Amino acid sequence: MIISELKAFDLLKSKFKLSDENARAVIFEINATDRKITEQVEDEFLKRKDVFLTKDDKVELIEKIEQQAQKIERTRADLIKWMFIFWIGQLAALVGLFKLFIP
């Protein structure tokens, strides 16, 4: 028994006039109940752990968002570049057709 259990054991014997066996039984039940409650709290925490956002999770999430933003930026720049190339090609083709049909 640890010190707090010994104190509780002495209190049960002196204040409630329990026998050694009954005092031990009460201490045992208190410990068993404490373990059950602790397990229930831990189980509930594990169930809800995915809901909580820790500081590390936040940093990781911000890094991922920044990486995605950079990818979108690069894709946008490439898209604009290829649009101008396409427009210049279309304009050159149109000018060529005009020169072909208009003397």
CORDALIN-V535950 format. One record per run of one state. SS is the DSSP state (H for helix, E for strand, - for the rest). FROM is the first residue (numbers start at 0). TO is the last residue. If there is no record, write none. Layout:
ss={SS/SS}
from={FROM/FROM}
to={TO/TO}
This chain:
ss={-/H/-/H/-/H/-}
from={0/2/15/19/48/54/101}
to={1/14/18/47/53/100/102}
